[in-house]
Amino acid sequence: MAHSLSSKKRIRQNIKQRGLNRARHTALRSKLRRVSDLFVRGTPEEAETAYRAAVKALDSEADRGLIHRNAAARKKSRLAKRLNALKTRAAS
C-alpha cells in the first residue's frame, strides 16, 4: 500500500488513465470491426467511408501513444489492401 501523498495520487491517476485507455481501445476495435464487416457485406463506397474513419482513429491513437505507430501503420496497410481488393472485385 502506498504511503506518500504523491504515490497515492499516482495510483489515482493510473486508475483514471486505465479507464480512458480501455474505452479508447474498445472504440478503436469497434471501428476496425465495422470496416471489416463492410469489406464483406457492404458496398465499396460504405467501406471506403468507414476505412477513412478507421485510419483517422488509428492515427490519433498512435499519436496519443495508445498503440505503437508501426502497429497503426501495419493495420492501415492491411485495411488499404483489403479495400483495394474490394474495389477491384466490384469493378470487374
PDB file of N, CA, C and O in Angstrom:
ATOM      1  N   MET A   1       0.843  -1.185   0.000  1.00  0.00           N
ATOM      2  CA  MET A   1       0.000   0.000   0.000  1.00  0.00           C
ATOM      3  C   MET A   1       0.881   1.238   0.000  1.00  0.00           C
ATOM      4  O   MET A   1       1.900   1.291   0.688  1.00  0.00           O
ATOM      5  N   ALA A   2       0.476   2.231  -0.779  1.00  0.00           N
ATOM      6  CA  ALA A   2       1.244   3.464  -0.886  1.00  0.00           C
ATOM      7  C   ALA A   2       1.138   4.265   0.410  1.00  0.00           C
ATOM      8  O   ALA A   2       0.102   4.266   1.074  1.00  0.00           O
ATOM      9  N   HIS A   3       2.223   4.941   0.752  1.00  0.00           N
ATOM     10  CA  HIS A   3       2.243   5.730   1.975  1.00  0.00           C
ATOM     11  C   HIS A   3       2.309   7.226   1.691  1.00  0.00           C
ATOM     12  O   HIS A   3       1.635   8.015   2.353  1.00  0.00           O
ATOM     13  N   SER A   4       3.113   7.616   0.715  1.00  0.00           N
ATOM     14  CA  SER A   4       3.276   9.048   0.468  1.00  0.00           C
ATOM     15  C   SER A   4       2.105   9.596  -0.339  1.00  0.00           C
ATOM     16  O   SER A   4       1.416   8.862  -1.046  1.00  0.00           O
ATOM     17  N   LEU A   5       1.904  10.874  -0.218  1.00  0.00           N
ATOM     18  CA  LEU A   5       0.810  11.519  -0.939  1.00  0.00           C
ATOM     19  C   LEU A   5       0.999  11.408  -2.451  1.00  0.00           C
ATOM     20  O   LEU A   5       0.043  11.199  -3.197  1.00  0.00           O
ATOM     21  N   SER A   6       2.248  11.552  -2.885  1.00  0.00           N
ATOM     22  CA  SER A   6       2.497  11.509  -4.328  1.00  0.00           C
ATOM     23  C   SER A   6       2.231  10.110  -4.896  1.00  0.00           C
ATOM     24  O   SER A   6       1.732   9.981  -6.014  1.00  0.00           O
ATOM     25  N   SER A   7       2.557   9.080  -4.142  1.00  0.00           N
ATOM     26  CA  SER A   7       2.298   7.728  -4.648  1.00  0.00           C
ATOM     27  C   SER A   7       0.802   7.410  -4.628  1.00  0.00           C
ATOM     28  O   SER A   7       0.310   6.679  -5.488  1.00  0.00           O
ATOM     29  N   LYS A   8       0.083   7.956  -3.653  1.00  0.00           N
ATOM     30  CA  LYS A   8      -1.374   7.775  -3.632  1.00  0.00           C
ATOM     31  C   LYS A   8      -2.017   8.485  -4.825  1.00  0.00           C
ATOM     32  O   LYS A   8      -2.937   7.962  -5.454  1.00  0.00           O
ATOM     33  N   LYS A   9      -1.514   9.689  -5.125  1.00  0.00           N
ATOM     34  CA  LYS A   9      -2.022  10.428  -6.275  1.00  0.00           C
ATOM     35  C   LYS A   9      -1.713   9.669  -7.565  1.00  0.00           C
ATOM     36  O   LYS A   9      -2.553   9.607  -8.462  1.00  0.00           O
ATOM     37  N   ARG A  10      -0.529   9.101  -7.662  1.00  0.00           N
ATOM     38  CA  ARG A  10      -0.140   8.351  -8.853  1.00  0.00           C
ATOM     39  C   ARG A  10      -1.073   7.149  -9.052  1.00  0.00           C
ATOM     40  O   ARG A  10      -1.430   6.826 -10.185  1.00  0.00           O
ATOM     41  N   ILE A  11      -1.462   6.498  -7.977  1.00  0.00           N
ATOM     42  CA  ILE A  11      -2.391   5.369  -8.066  1.00  0.00           C
ATOM     43  C   ILE A  11      -3.739   5.837  -8.608  1.00  0.00           C
ATOM     44  O   ILE A  11      -4.333   5.182  -9.465  1.00  0.00           O
ATOM     45  N   ARG A  12      -4.222   6.984  -8.097  1.00  0.00           N
ATOM     46  CA  ARG A  12      -5.492   7.528  -8.596  1.00  0.00           C
ATOM     47  C   ARG A  12      -5.398   7.871 -10.082  1.00  0.00           C
ATOM     48  O   ARG A  12      -6.320   7.587 -10.847  1.00  0.00           O
ATOM     49  N   GLN A  13      -4.298   8.473 -10.483  1.00  0.00           N
ATOM     50  CA  GLN A  13      -4.114   8.837 -11.890  1.00  0.00           C
ATOM     51  C   GLN A  13      -4.062   7.601 -12.774  1.00  0.00           C
ATOM     52  O   GLN A  13      -4.635   7.582 -13.864  1.00  0.00           O
ATOM     53  N   ASN A  14      -3.368   6.563 -12.299  1.00  0.00           N
ATOM     54  CA  ASN A  14      -3.254   5.334 -13.080  1.00  0.00           C
ATOM     55  C   ASN A  14      -4.620   4.687 -13.299  1.00  0.00           C
ATOM     56  O   ASN A  14      -4.913   4.199 -14.390  1.00  0.00           O
ATOM     57  N   ILE A  15      -5.439   4.685 -12.274  1.00  0.00           N
ATOM     58  CA  ILE A  15      -6.779   4.094 -12.391  1.00  0.00           C
ATOM     59  C   ILE A  15      -7.614   4.873 -13.403  1.00  0.00           C
ATOM     60  O   ILE A  15      -8.299   4.285 -14.240  1.00  0.00           O
ATOM     61  N   LYS A  16      -7.553   6.193 -13.321  1.00  0.00           N
ATOM     62  CA  LYS A  16      -8.311   7.031 -14.240  1.00  0.00           C
ATOM     63  C   LYS A  16      -7.824   6.838 -15.679  1.00  0.00           C
ATOM     64  O   LYS A  16      -8.632   6.709 -16.599  1.00  0.00           O
ATOM     65  N   GLN A  17      -6.515   6.819 -15.866  1.00  0.00           N
ATOM     66  CA  GLN A  17      -5.942   6.677 -17.204  1.00  0.00           C
ATOM     67  C   GLN A  17      -6.235   5.298 -17.787  1.00  0.00           C
ATOM     68  O   GLN A  17      -6.454   5.164 -18.991  1.00  0.00           O
ATOM     69  N   ARG A  18      -6.238   4.282 -16.941  1.00  0.00           N
ATOM     70  CA  ARG A  18      -6.533   2.924 -17.413  1.00  0.00           C
ATOM     71  C   ARG A  18      -7.963   2.852 -17.953  1.00  0.00           C
ATOM     72  O   ARG A  18      -8.219   2.203 -18.967  1.00  0.00           O
ATOM     73  N   GLY A  19      -8.880   3.518 -17.272  1.00  0.00           N
ATOM     74  CA  GLY A  19     -10.259   3.546 -17.753  1.00  0.00           C
ATOM     75  C   GLY A  19     -10.380   4.232 -19.103  1.00  0.00           C
ATOM     76  O   GLY A  19     -11.100   3.760 -19.983  1.00  0.00           O
ATOM     77  N   LEU A  20      -9.675   5.350 -19.267  1.00  0.00           N
ATOM     78  CA  LEU A  20      -9.694   6.056 -20.554  1.00  0.00           C
ATOM     79  C   LEU A  20      -9.080   5.212 -21.656  1.00  0.00           C
ATOM     80  O   LEU A  20      -9.611   5.144 -22.764  1.00  0.00           O
ATOM     81  N   ASN A  21      -7.957   4.566 -21.350  1.00  0.00           N
ATOM     82  CA  ASN A  21      -7.290   3.740 -22.355  1.00  0.00           C
ATOM     83  C   ASN A  21      -8.158   2.568 -22.771  1.00  0.00           C
ATOM     84  O   ASN A  21      -8.208   2.221 -23.951  1.00  0.00           O
ATOM     85  N   ARG A  22      -8.841   1.956 -21.818  1.00  0.00           N
ATOM     86  CA  ARG A  22      -9.710   0.825 -22.155  1.00  0.00           C
ATOM     87  C   ARG A  22     -10.861   1.273 -23.043  1.00  0.00           C
ATOM     88  O   ARG A  22     -11.227   0.572 -23.987  1.00  0.00           O
ATOM     89  N   ALA A  23     -11.434   2.440 -22.748  1.00  0.00           N
ATOM     90  CA  ALA A  23     -12.530   2.964 -23.570  1.00  0.00           C
ATOM     91  C   ALA A  23     -12.038   3.275 -24.978  1.00  0.00           C
ATOM     92  O   ALA A  23     -12.724   2.981 -25.957  1.00  0.00           O
ATOM     93  N   ARG A  24     -10.859   3.863 -25.082  1.00  0.00           N
ATOM     94  CA  ARG A  24     -10.306   4.190 -26.401  1.00  0.00           C
ATOM     95  C   ARG A  24      -9.988   2.935 -27.199  1.00  0.00           C
ATOM     96  O   ARG A  24     -10.234   2.878 -28.404  1.00  0.00           O
ATOM     97  N   HIS A  25      -9.440   1.930 -26.522  1.00  0.00           N
ATOM     98  CA  HIS A  25      -9.142   0.660 -27.183  1.00  0.00           C
ATOM     99  C   HIS A  25     -10.418   0.014 -27.715  1.00  0.00           C
ATOM    100  O   HIS A  25     -10.448  -0.485 -28.840  1.00  0.00           O
ATOM    101  N   THR A  26     -11.461   0.029 -26.904  1.00  0.00           N
ATOM    102  CA  THR A  26     -12.731  -0.570 -27.307  1.00  0.00           C
ATOM    103  C   THR A  26     -13.312   0.168 -28.505  1.00  0.00           C
ATOM    104  O   THR A  26     -13.799  -0.463 -29.443  1.00  0.00           O
ATOM    105  N   ALA A  27     -13.266   1.486 -28.485  1.00  0.00           N
ATOM    106  CA  ALA A  27     -13.793   2.275 -29.606  1.00  0.00           C
ATOM    107  C   ALA A  27     -12.994   2.006 -30.878  1.00  0.00           C
ATOM    108  O   ALA A  27     -13.567   1.895 -31.962  1.00  0.00           O
ATOM    109  N   LEU A  28     -11.683   1.903 -30.749  1.00  0.00           N
ATOM    110  CA  LEU A  28     -10.837   1.631 -31.906  1.00  0.00           C
ATOM    111  C   LEU A  28     -11.138   0.255 -32.493  1.00  0.00           C
ATOM    112  O   LEU A  28     -11.261   0.104 -33.708  1.00  0.00           O
ATOM    113  N   ARG A  29     -11.254  -0.739 -31.626  1.00  0.00           N
ATOM    114  CA  ARG A  29     -11.564  -2.093 -32.104  1.00  0.00           C
ATOM    115  C   ARG A  29     -12.932  -2.130 -32.781  1.00  0.00           C
ATOM    116  O   ARG A  29     -13.116  -2.847 -33.765  1.00  0.00           O
ATOM    117  N   SER A  30     -13.885  -1.369 -32.267  1.00  0.00           N
ATOM    118  CA  SER A  30     -15.216  -1.321 -32.879  1.00  0.00           C
ATOM    119  C   SER A  30     -15.146  -0.734 -34.286  1.00  0.00           C
ATOM    120  O   SER A  30     -15.792  -1.244 -35.202  1.00  0.00           O
ATOM    121  N   LYS A  31     -14.367   0.336 -34.465  1.00  0.00           N
ATOM    122  CA  LYS A  31     -14.225   0.924 -35.796  1.00  0.00           C
ATOM    123  C   LYS A  31     -13.560  -0.044 -36.758  1.00  0.00           C
ATOM    124  O   LYS A  31     -13.972  -0.151 -37.913  1.00  0.00           O
ATOM    125  N   LEU A  32     -12.538  -0.751 -36.296  1.00  0.00           N
ATOM    126  CA  LEU A  32     -11.855  -1.714 -37.152  1.00  0.00           C
ATOM    127  C   LEU A  32     -12.776  -2.881 -37.506  1.00  0.00           C
ATOM    128  O   LEU A  32     -12.744  -3.383 -38.630  1.00  0.00           O
ATOM    129  N   ARG A  33     -13.591  -3.307 -36.550  1.00  0.00           N
ATOM    130  CA  ARG A  33     -14.537  -4.391 -36.804  1.00  0.00           C
ATOM    131  C   ARG A  33     -15.593  -3.946 -37.806  1.00  0.00           C
ATOM    132  O   ARG A  33     -16.001  -4.727 -38.666  1.00  0.00           O
ATOM    133  N   ARG A  34     -16.039  -2.698 -37.700  1.00  0.00           N
ATOM    134  CA  ARG A  34     -17.035  -2.169 -38.629  1.00  0.00           C
ATOM    135  C   ARG A  34     -16.488  -2.152 -40.051  1.00  0.00           C
ATOM    136  O   ARG A  34     -17.198  -2.501 -40.995  1.00  0.00           O
ATOM    137  N   VAL A  35     -15.229  -1.749 -40.208  1.00  0.00           N
ATOM    138  CA  VAL A  35     -14.611  -1.746 -41.528  1.00  0.00           C
ATOM    139  C   VAL A  35     -14.540  -3.162 -42.075  1.00  0.00           C
ATOM    140  O   VAL A  35     -14.862  -3.391 -43.241  1.00  0.00           O
ATOM    141  N   SER A  36     -14.128  -4.103 -41.260  1.00  0.00           N
ATOM    142  CA  SER A  36     -14.026  -5.492 -41.711  1.00  0.00           C
ATOM    143  C   SER A  36     -15.376  -6.032 -42.146  1.00  0.00           C
ATOM    144  O   SER A  36     -15.474  -6.732 -43.153  1.00  0.00           O
ATOM    145  N   ASP A  37     -16.412  -5.710 -41.391  1.00  0.00           N
ATOM    146  CA  ASP A  37     -17.754  -6.160 -41.760  1.00  0.00           C
ATOM    147  C   ASP A  37     -18.191  -5.558 -43.092  1.00  0.00           C
ATOM    148  O   ASP A  37     -18.807  -6.239 -43.911  1.00  0.00           O
ATOM    149  N   LEU A  38     -17.876  -4.286 -43.307  1.00  0.00           N
ATOM    150  CA  LEU A  38     -18.260  -3.646 -44.561  1.00  0.00           C
ATOM    151  C   LEU A  38     -17.461  -4.178 -45.745  1.00  0.00           C
ATOM    152  O   LEU A  38     -17.957  -4.175 -46.871  1.00  0.00           O
ATOM    153  N   PHE A  39     -16.237  -4.633 -45.510  1.00  0.00           N
ATOM    154  CA  PHE A  39     -15.473  -5.259 -46.588  1.00  0.00           C
ATOM    155  C   PHE A  39     -16.173  -6.524 -47.067  1.00  0.00           C
ATOM    156  O   PHE A  39     -16.108  -6.867 -48.248  1.00  0.00           O
ATOM    157  N   VAL A  40     -16.830  -7.204 -46.163  1.00  0.00           N
ATOM    158  CA  VAL A  40     -17.501  -8.456 -46.514  1.00  0.00           C
ATOM    159  C   VAL A  40     -18.907  -8.204 -47.031  1.00  0.00           C
ATOM    160  O   VAL A  40     -19.305  -8.785 -48.041  1.00  0.00           O
ATOM    161  N   ARG A  41     -19.665  -7.350 -46.357  1.00  0.00           N
ATOM    162  CA  ARG A  41     -21.098  -7.217 -46.643  1.00  0.00           C
ATOM    163  C   ARG A  41     -21.504  -5.901 -47.301  1.00  0.00           C
ATOM    164  O   ARG A  41     -22.602  -5.803 -47.848  1.00  0.00           O
ATOM    165  N   GLY A  42     -20.651  -4.903 -47.258  1.00  0.00           N
ATOM    166  CA  GLY A  42     -21.075  -3.582 -47.709  1.00  0.00           C
ATOM    167  C   GLY A  42     -20.642  -3.251 -49.119  1.00  0.00           C
ATOM    168  O   GLY A  42     -20.008  -4.053 -49.804  1.00  0.00           O
ATOM    169  N   THR A  43     -20.998  -2.058 -49.534  1.00  0.00           N
ATOM    170  CA  THR A  43     -20.583  -1.562 -50.838  1.00  0.00           C
ATOM    171  C   THR A  43     -19.187  -0.944 -50.710  1.00  0.00           C
ATOM    172  O   THR A  43     -18.762  -0.591 -49.610  1.00  0.00           O
ATOM    173  N   PRO A  44     -18.484  -0.815 -51.820  1.00  0.00           N
ATOM    174  CA  PRO A  44     -17.156  -0.185 -51.749  1.00  0.00           C
ATOM    175  C   PRO A  44     -17.200   1.247 -51.217  1.00  0.00           C
ATOM    176  O   PRO A  44     -16.260   1.688 -50.556  1.00  0.00           O
ATOM    177  N   GLU A  45     -18.280   1.977 -51.497  1.00  0.00           N
ATOM    178  CA  GLU A  45     -18.378   3.361 -51.019  1.00  0.00           C
ATOM    179  C   GLU A  45     -18.516   3.407 -49.492  1.00  0.00           C
ATOM    180  O   GLU A  45     -17.870   4.211 -48.819  1.00  0.00           O
ATOM    181  N   GLU A  46     -19.371   2.527 -48.964  1.00  0.00           N
ATOM    182  CA  GLU A  46     -19.521   2.463 -47.499  1.00  0.00           C
ATOM    183  C   GLU A  46     -18.211   2.034 -46.850  1.00  0.00           C
ATOM    184  O   GLU A  46     -17.806   2.576 -45.821  1.00  0.00           O
ATOM    185  N   ALA A  47     -17.557   1.057 -47.464  1.00  0.00           N
ATOM    186  CA  ALA A  47     -16.298   0.549 -46.914  1.00  0.00           C
ATOM    187  C   ALA A  47     -15.234   1.631 -46.918  1.00  0.00           C
ATOM    188  O   ALA A  47     -14.450   1.736 -45.974  1.00  0.00           O
ATOM    189  N   GLU A  48     -15.199   2.437 -47.971  1.00  0.00           N
ATOM    190  CA  GLU A  48     -14.186   3.485 -48.028  1.00  0.00           C
ATOM    191  C   GLU A  48     -14.432   4.550 -46.972  1.00  0.00           C
ATOM    192  O   GLU A  48     -13.485   5.058 -46.371  1.00  0.00           O
ATOM    193  N   THR A  49     -15.685   4.890 -46.742  1.00  0.00           N
ATOM    194  CA  THR A  49     -16.009   5.870 -45.699  1.00  0.00           C
ATOM    195  C   THR A  49     -15.587   5.352 -44.328  1.00  0.00           C
ATOM    196  O   THR A  49     -14.992   6.083 -43.536  1.00  0.00           O
ATOM    197  N   ALA A  50     -15.897   4.094 -44.058  1.00  0.00           N
ATOM    198  CA  ALA A  50     -15.510   3.502 -42.773  1.00  0.00           C
ATOM    199  C   ALA A  50     -13.997   3.375 -42.672  1.00  0.00           C
ATOM    200  O   ALA A  50     -13.428   3.539 -41.593  1.00  0.00           O
ATOM    201  N   TYR A  51     -13.342   3.083 -43.796  1.00  0.00           N
ATOM    202  CA  TYR A  51     -11.875   2.975 -43.822  1.00  0.00           C
ATOM    203  C   TYR A  51     -11.235   4.303 -43.435  1.00  0.00           C
ATOM    204  O   TYR A  51     -10.284   4.339 -42.654  1.00  0.00           O
ATOM    205  N   ARG A  52     -11.762   5.395 -43.987  1.00  0.00           N
ATOM    206  CA  ARG A  52     -11.204   6.715 -43.657  1.00  0.00           C
ATOM    207  C   ARG A  52     -11.363   7.029 -42.169  1.00  0.00           C
ATOM    208  O   ARG A  52     -10.458   7.590 -41.551  1.00  0.00           O
ATOM    209  N   ALA A  53     -12.498   6.670 -41.603  1.00  0.00           N
ATOM    210  CA  ALA A  53     -12.717   6.896 -40.166  1.00  0.00           C
ATOM    211  C   ALA A  53     -11.760   6.047 -39.336  1.00  0.00           C
ATOM    212  O   ALA A  53     -11.236   6.498 -38.317  1.00  0.00           O
ATOM    213  N   ALA A  54     -11.540   4.812 -39.785  1.00  0.00           N
ATOM    214  CA  ALA A  54     -10.640   3.923 -39.046  1.00  0.00           C
ATOM    215  C   ALA A  54      -9.198   4.415 -39.111  1.00  0.00           C
ATOM    216  O   ALA A  54      -8.471   4.343 -38.120  1.00  0.00           O
ATOM    217  N   VAL A  55      -8.787   4.907 -40.261  1.00  0.00           N
ATOM    218  CA  VAL A  55      -7.419   5.430 -40.418  1.00  0.00           C
ATOM    219  C   VAL A  55      -7.223   6.648 -39.519  1.00  0.00           C
ATOM    220  O   VAL A  55      -6.182   6.802 -38.880  1.00  0.00           O
ATOM    221  N   LYS A  56      -8.230   7.504 -39.480  1.00  0.00           N
ATOM    222  CA  LYS A  56      -8.144   8.686 -38.622  1.00  0.00           C
ATOM    223  C   LYS A  56      -8.025   8.274 -37.154  1.00  0.00           C
ATOM    224  O   LYS A  56      -7.231   8.842 -36.404  1.00  0.00           O
ATOM    225  N   ALA A  57      -8.821   7.280 -36.753  1.00  0.00           N
ATOM    226  CA  ALA A  57      -8.775   6.805 -35.375  1.00  0.00           C
ATOM    227  C   ALA A  57      -7.423   6.160 -35.061  1.00  0.00           C
ATOM    228  O   ALA A  57      -6.860   6.379 -33.989  1.00  0.00           O
ATOM    229  N   LEU A  58      -6.910   5.369 -35.999  1.00  0.00           N
ATOM    230  CA  LEU A  58      -5.607   4.734 -35.785  1.00  0.00           C
ATOM    231  C   LEU A  58      -4.503   5.778 -35.626  1.00  0.00           C
ATOM    232  O   LEU A  58      -3.647   5.660 -34.749  1.00  0.00           O
ATOM    233  N   ASP A  59      -4.532   6.801 -36.483  1.00  0.00           N
ATOM    234  CA  ASP A  59      -3.510   7.845 -36.391  1.00  0.00           C
ATOM    235  C   ASP A  59      -3.586   8.597 -35.065  1.00  0.00           C
ATOM    236  O   ASP A  59      -2.562   8.872 -34.439  1.00  0.00           O
ATOM    237  N   SER A  60      -4.797   8.924 -34.645  1.00  0.00           N
ATOM    238  CA  SER A  60      -4.921   9.692 -33.402  1.00  0.00           C
ATOM    239  C   SER A  60      -4.507   8.857 -32.196  1.00  0.00           C
ATOM    240  O   SER A  60      -3.888   9.374 -31.266  1.00  0.00           O
ATOM    241  N   GLU A  61      -4.844   7.574 -32.206  1.00  0.00           N
ATOM    242  CA  GLU A  61      -4.452   6.723 -31.072  1.00  0.00           C
ATOM    243  C   GLU A  61      -2.950   6.449 -31.077  1.00  0.00           C
ATOM    244  O   GLU A  61      -2.340   6.302 -30.018  1.00  0.00           O
ATOM    245  N   ALA A  62      -2.359   6.381 -32.256  1.00  0.00           N
ATOM    246  CA  ALA A  62      -0.906   6.220 -32.323  1.00  0.00           C
ATOM    247  C   ALA A  62      -0.207   7.481 -31.821  1.00  0.00           C
ATOM    248  O   ALA A  62       0.796   7.393 -31.114  1.00  0.00           O
ATOM    249  N   ASP A  63      -0.730   8.655 -32.182  1.00  0.00           N
ATOM    250  CA  ASP A  63      -0.158   9.910 -31.686  1.00  0.00           C
ATOM    251  C   ASP A  63      -0.287  10.010 -30.173  1.00  0.00           C
ATOM    252  O   ASP A  63       0.593  10.536 -29.491  1.00  0.00           O
ATOM    253  N   ARG A  64      -1.398   9.496 -29.664  1.00  0.00           N
ATOM    254  CA  ARG A  64      -1.661   9.548 -28.236  1.00  0.00           C
ATOM    255  C   ARG A  64      -0.793   8.540 -27.470  1.00  0.00           C
ATOM    256  O   ARG A  64      -0.574   8.698 -26.269  1.00  0.00           O
ATOM    257  N   GLY A  65      -0.304   7.513 -28.158  1.00  0.00           N
ATOM    258  CA  GLY A  65       0.530   6.508 -27.519  1.00  0.00           C
ATOM    259  C   GLY A  65      -0.229   5.273 -27.086  1.00  0.00           C
ATOM    260  O   GLY A  65       0.317   4.417 -26.390  1.00  0.00           O
ATOM    261  N   LEU A  66      -1.486   5.174 -27.493  1.00  0.00           N
ATOM    262  CA  LEU A  66      -2.286   4.015 -27.112  1.00  0.00           C
ATOM    263  C   LEU A  66      -1.780   2.757 -27.814  1.00  0.00           C
ATOM    264  O   LEU A  66      -1.693   1.688 -27.210  1.00  0.00           O
ATOM    265  N   ILE A  67      -1.445   2.901 -29.106  1.00  0.00           N
ATOM    266  CA  ILE A  67      -0.813   1.804 -29.843  1.00  0.00           C
ATOM    267  C   ILE A  67       0.457   2.349 -30.481  1.00  0.00           C
ATOM    268  O   ILE A  67       0.603   3.559 -30.655  1.00  0.00           O
ATOM    269  N   HIS A  68       1.362   1.465 -30.822  1.00  0.00           N
ATOM    270  CA  HIS A  68       2.623   1.869 -31.430  1.00  0.00           C
ATOM    271  C   HIS A  68       2.365   2.370 -32.840  1.00  0.00           C
ATOM    272  O   HIS A  68       1.459   1.885 -33.518  1.00  0.00           O
ATOM    273  N   ARG A  69       3.162   3.344 -33.286  1.00  0.00           N
ATOM    274  CA  ARG A  69       2.925   3.921 -34.605  1.00  0.00           C
ATOM    275  C   ARG A  69       3.142   2.894 -35.715  1.00  0.00           C
ATOM    276  O   ARG A  69       2.475   2.959 -36.747  1.00  0.00           O
ATOM    277  N   ASN A  70       4.059   1.953 -35.522  1.00  0.00           N
ATOM    278  CA  ASN A  70       4.253   0.919 -36.538  1.00  0.00           C
ATOM    279  C   ASN A  70       3.070  -0.041 -36.573  1.00  0.00           C
ATOM    280  O   ASN A  70       2.715  -0.540 -37.641  1.00  0.00           O
ATOM    281  N   ALA A  71       2.458  -0.306 -35.428  1.00  0.00           N
ATOM    282  CA  ALA A  71       1.264  -1.156 -35.387  1.00  0.00           C
ATOM    283  C   ALA A  71       0.118  -0.469 -36.124  1.00  0.00           C
ATOM    284  O   ALA A  71      -0.644  -1.118 -36.842  1.00  0.00           O
ATOM    285  N   ALA A  72      -0.001   0.851 -35.944  1.00  0.00           N
ATOM    286  CA  ALA A  72      -1.042   1.601 -36.656  1.00  0.00           C
ATOM    287  C   ALA A  72      -0.778   1.567 -38.156  1.00  0.00           C
ATOM    288  O   ALA A  72      -1.705   1.394 -38.947  1.00  0.00           O
ATOM    289  N   ALA A  73       0.469   1.730 -38.545  1.00  0.00           N
ATOM    290  CA  ALA A  73       0.817   1.702 -39.966  1.00  0.00           C
ATOM    291  C   ALA A  73       0.534   0.324 -40.566  1.00  0.00           C
ATOM    292  O   ALA A  73       0.047   0.222 -41.692  1.00  0.00           O
ATOM    293  N   ARG A  74       0.834  -0.720 -39.822  1.00  0.00           N
ATOM    294  CA  ARG A  74       0.585  -2.078 -40.305  1.00  0.00           C
ATOM    295  C   ARG A  74      -0.909  -2.323 -40.499  1.00  0.00           C
ATOM    296  O   ARG A  74      -1.324  -2.894 -41.508  1.00  0.00           O
ATOM    297  N   LYS A  75      -1.714  -1.891 -39.531  1.00  0.00           N
ATOM    298  CA  LYS A  75      -3.168  -2.076 -39.638  1.00  0.00           C
ATOM    299  C   LYS A  75      -3.725  -1.268 -40.810  1.00  0.00           C
ATOM    300  O   LYS A  75      -4.575  -1.763 -41.550  1.00  0.00           O
ATOM    301  N   LYS A  76      -3.255  -0.025 -40.987  1.00  0.00           N
ATOM    302  CA  LYS A  76      -3.724   0.798 -42.102  1.00  0.00           C
ATOM    303  C   LYS A  76      -3.355   0.155 -43.435  1.00  0.00           C
ATOM    304  O   LYS A  76      -4.159   0.155 -44.367  1.00  0.00           O
ATOM    305  N   SER A  77      -2.168  -0.383 -43.527  1.00  0.00           N
ATOM    306  CA  SER A  77      -1.726  -1.019 -44.758  1.00  0.00           C
ATOM    307  C   SER A  77      -2.592  -2.227 -45.094  1.00  0.00           C
ATOM    308  O   SER A  77      -2.988  -2.410 -46.245  1.00  0.00           O
ATOM    309  N   ARG A  78      -2.881  -3.037 -44.109  1.00  0.00           N
ATOM    310  CA  ARG A  78      -3.701  -4.229 -44.348  1.00  0.00           C
ATOM    311  C   ARG A  78      -5.129  -3.857 -44.718  1.00  0.00           C
ATOM    312  O   ARG A  78      -5.742  -4.505 -45.567  1.00  0.00           O
ATOM    313  N   LEU A  79      -5.662  -2.814 -44.084  1.00  0.00           N
ATOM    314  CA  LEU A  79      -7.004  -2.352 -44.439  1.00  0.00           C
ATOM    315  C   LEU A  79      -7.031  -1.798 -45.860  1.00  0.00           C
ATOM    316  O   LEU A  79      -7.980  -2.045 -46.605  1.00  0.00           O
ATOM    317  N   ALA A  80      -5.996  -1.052 -46.236  1.00  0.00           N
ATOM    318  CA  ALA A  80      -5.934  -0.485 -47.584  1.00  0.00           C
ATOM    319  C   ALA A  80      -5.862  -1.590 -48.627  1.00  0.00           C
ATOM    320  O   ALA A  80      -6.482  -1.493 -49.686  1.00  0.00           O
ATOM    321  N   LYS A  81      -5.112  -2.628 -48.329  1.00  0.00           N
ATOM    322  CA  LYS A  81      -5.006  -3.750 -49.252  1.00  0.00           C
ATOM    323  C   LYS A  81      -6.358  -4.418 -49.457  1.00  0.00           C
ATOM    324  O   LYS A  81      -6.728  -4.762 -50.580  1.00  0.00           O
ATOM    325  N   ARG A  82      -7.093  -4.597 -48.362  1.00  0.00           N
ATOM    326  CA  ARG A  82      -8.425  -5.209 -48.463  1.00  0.00           C
ATOM    327  C   ARG A  82      -9.400  -4.293 -49.206  1.00  0.00           C
ATOM    328  O   ARG A  82     -10.228  -4.770 -49.982  1.00  0.00           O
ATOM    329  N   LEU A  83      -9.307  -2.989 -48.973  1.00  0.00           N
ATOM    330  CA  LEU A  83     -10.182  -2.042 -49.655  1.00  0.00           C
ATOM    331  C   LEU A  83      -9.917  -2.052 -51.165  1.00  0.00           C
ATOM    332  O   LEU A  83     -10.855  -2.046 -51.962  1.00  0.00           O
ATOM    333  N   ASN A  84      -8.641  -2.068 -51.550  1.00  0.00           N
ATOM    334  CA  ASN A  84      -8.306  -2.097 -52.966  1.00  0.00           C
ATOM    335  C   ASN A  84      -8.782  -3.385 -53.622  1.00  0.00           C
ATOM    336  O   ASN A  84      -9.241  -3.366 -54.764  1.00  0.00           O
ATOM    337  N   ALA A  85      -8.679  -4.488 -52.923  1.00  0.00           N
ATOM    338  CA  ALA A  85      -9.167  -5.757 -53.458  1.00  0.00           C
ATOM    339  C   ALA A  85     -10.692  -5.703 -53.648  1.00  0.00           C
ATOM    340  O   ALA A  85     -11.216  -6.202 -54.644  1.00  0.00           O
ATOM    341  N   LEU A  86     -11.389  -5.098 -52.693  1.00  0.00           N
ATOM    342  CA  LEU A  86     -12.846  -4.960 -52.792  1.00  0.00           C
ATOM    343  C   LEU A  86     -13.227  -4.106 -54.000  1.00  0.00           C
ATOM    344  O   LEU A  86     -14.151  -4.442 -54.740  1.00  0.00           O
ATOM    345  N   LYS A  87     -12.509  -3.002 -54.191  1.00  0.00           N
ATOM    346  CA  LYS A  87     -12.792  -2.125 -55.330  1.00  0.00           C
ATOM    347  C   LYS A  87     -12.522  -2.842 -56.654  1.00  0.00           C
ATOM    348  O   LYS A  87     -13.267  -2.672 -57.619  1.00  0.00           O
ATOM    349  N   THR A  88     -11.473  -3.630 -56.697  1.00  0.00           N
ATOM    350  CA  THR A  88     -11.141  -4.375 -57.917  1.00  0.00           C
ATOM    351  C   THR A  88     -12.225  -5.399 -58.225  1.00  0.00           C
ATOM    352  O   THR A  88     -12.641  -5.549 -59.374  1.00  0.00           O
ATOM    353  N   ARG A  89     -12.678  -6.100 -57.195  1.00  0.00           N
ATOM    354  CA  ARG A  89     -13.754  -7.094 -57.387  1.00  0.00           C
ATOM    355  C   ARG A  89     -15.038  -6.424 -57.856  1.00  0.00           C
ATOM    356  O   ARG A  89     -15.741  -6.945 -58.722  1.00  0.00           O
ATOM    357  N   ALA A  90     -15.338  -5.259 -57.276  1.00  0.00           N
ATOM    358  CA  ALA A  90     -16.579  -4.565 -57.637  1.00  0.00           C
ATOM    359  C   ALA A  90     -16.509  -4.036 -59.077  1.00  0.00           C
ATOM    360  O   ALA A  90     -17.518  -4.003 -59.780  1.00  0.00           O
ATOM    361  N   ALA A  91     -15.311  -3.623 -59.508  1.00  0.00           N
ATOM    362  CA  ALA A  91     -15.162  -3.078 -60.845  1.00  0.00           C
ATOM    363  C   ALA A  91     -15.293  -4.161 -61.923  1.00  0.00           C
ATOM    364  O   ALA A  91     -15.767  -3.898 -63.028  1.00  0.00           O
ATOM    365  N   SER A  92     -14.870  -5.364 -61.585  1.00  0.00           N
ATOM    366  CA  SER A  92     -14.907  -6.427 -62.604  1.00  0.00           C
ATOM    367  C   SER A  92     -16.189  -7.243 -62.569  1.00  0.00           C
ATOM    368  O   SER A  92     -16.355  -8.166 -63.367  1.00  0.00           O
TER     369      SER A  92
END
